[in-house]
Amino acid sequence: MKNVQQWFDEYAESHRNETNQTIHWICIPLIMFSTLGLFWAASDYVVSATGISLPYYVNLASLLLLVGMTWYLVMSVRLFLAMVPVAALMVYGLWILKINAMPVAVICGAIWISAWIGQFIGHKIEGKKPSFFKDIQFLLVGPFWLMGKLFKKLGIAY
């Protein structure tokens, strides 16, 4: 199994261009937020279609977070601890949308499509394919890589 630095080094191979990196700083959090929102909205649809009664926090977004955060914990406890408030803020933002009866699926769908377009523009500028074409796990590496870059800038070991 690769360690966190090996994942980051491999991910960095297709993320050297400054413009692409800037695009990633914007689009990766938007993709993470909107993906969680789409999973949550899909859960709401299933619950309403089947009549199943579940607590609001039991949904596909929770499952996705559980899997992702477990992977982060295995990779680096410090980076995992830094990702916890990021994930919590995203869930809180989605909850705010939901309690205000906003169309979460529509909003998150528009964000998701726009952010992926941004990502592909960044990779066109970079001249390299997105890493997840090589290994789907790179979809988890992206947000973690950004946190790792932040740690590096702040001089914090991960």
N, C-alpha and C positions, 0 to 999 in steps of 0.2 A: 504494500500500500504506500502511495506517495505521501510525503509529509507536506505541510502547508507551504514551505518554501519552494518545493518542487512544483506544486500546483501554480504558485505565483510566477515562478520563472517561466514555466511553459505558457501560461496565460499572457505574460508580458511580451512574448515573441510576436504576437499579432496586435500589440497595443503600444507601439513605440512612438507613433506620430502624435504630436501635441494636440492637434485639432481632434483627432480620434479620441484621445484621452479626455479632453474637455467634454466632448459629446457623451462619453461614457459616464462622467461625473453627473451629468444631467439625466441621461436616459436610464441608467441601471436602477437608480432608486425609483424612478417612475414605473419601470417595468415590474419591479418587486411589488410596489404598492398596488398597481393595477392588476397584477396576477392574483394577489391575495384577494382583491375585491371581486374579481371574476369567479374565483373559486367559492367565495362566500355567497355571491349571488346565485351561483349554480346550486349550492346547498339549499338556499332559500326556495328555489324553484322546486327541487326534489321534495323538500318538506311540505310545501303547499300542495304539490300534485299528489302526494301520497297520504297526507293527513297525519304524518308522523309528528309527534311533539318532542322536540329536543330543546335543551337550553341554547340560548343564542350563541354561546361560545363553542358549541360542539358543531363543527362544520368542516367542509373540505379545506378551507383556509387554515384552520387550526391544525389539521393533519399535515398540510404542506409545511407549515411553520415547525411542527414537531420534527418532521423528517429533516428539514434544512438546518434547524438549530442543533439537532443531535449531531449532524455531520460537522457543523462548525465547532461544537464542543470537542469532538474527537480530534479535530485538526489543531485547535489552539484555544485553551481556556481563556486567555486574556482577550483574544479577538472575539470569542463567543460572548464574553461579558460585555464587550462594547457593542455587539450586535443586538443584545437584549433590548436596550432602550430604543434602538432604531426600529426594531420589529414592533415594539409596544406602541411607539408613536404612529406607525403605519396602521396598526389595528385600531388605535384610538381615532385616527382620521376617518377610517372606514365606518366606525361606529357612529361618528358624528354625522356622516352622510346618511346612514341608515335611519337614525332617530329623527332626522329632519326630512324624512321621506323623499330623499333624493334618489333618482334612478341610478343606483350604484352600477348596474351592469352596463348601462349606456355610457356613463362617465368613465368607468374603468376601461371599457372597450375602446373608447376614443383615445384615452391616454395610452393604452397598450399598443394600439396600431401606430400612433404618432411616434412613440418612443422607439419602437422597432424600426420604423422608417429612419429615424435618426441614427440608430445603431448601424444600419446597413449603409447609410451615407458615410458614417465615420469609417467603416471598413473599406468602402470604395476609395476614400481618401488615403487610407492606410495602404491599400493594395494587397490586403490579406483577408482571407475568409474569417468569419467569426469562429472562435475556438470551439464552440459547442458543436460545430459540424464534425469535429474530430472526436469529441467525447461529451456526451450530454451533461456530465457532471460539471462542466464549465459554466452551466447556467447557475449553479450554486457558487462557483468560484468568483464570479463577477462582483457581487456585493462585498464579499469577503476581501477581495483584492483591493477594492477601494478603501476599506477599513485598514488593511495592511499598509497601504500607501500613506494614509493619515497617521498611523502609528510611526512609520518611518520618518515622516516630516517632523513629528513631535519628539523623536528620539526615544520612543518607547519600544522595548523588545516585545516580540510576540512569540 
